[in-house]
Amino acid sequence: MITGLITLDIVAKINGINIDIRSVVRQYALDDEIEIEKLQLIAKNFDFKTRIKNLPLEDMEKYPPSCNYS
C-alpha cells in the first residue's frame, strides 16, 4: 500500500476530513510508491497547507513528539 497516502489519511481523519484512498489511487493513477511532489499536490487538493522540508535526523530533536509516552 502507499504509505504516504495512509499517513495523509490519518492526518485527514484527525482534522475531520474524509479521504477515500482507493478513489485517490484511481484518480491520480498511482502505483506502489508515490513521489513527495504528487503527495503534496493531493494534500493541497484536500485544502491542506503543505511544504517540503528537508530535516536532518539531528534536527528532529527540536520537534518534541505530540504524544506523551511516559
BELLINDA-V508125 format. One line per field, one symbol per residue. phi: phi as a letter, one per 40 degrees, with the letter a starting at -180 (. if undefined). psi: psi as a letter, one per 40 degrees, with the letter a starting at -180 (. if undefined). A space follows every 50 residues. Layout:
phi->???
psi->???
This chain:
phi->.ccccccccccccccgbcbcdccccccbfcbdbbcccccccccccbgccb acbcbcdcccccbcccbccc
psi->ihddddddddddddefhhhhdddddddefiacihidddddddddeffihi ihhhhiddeeddhiieihe.
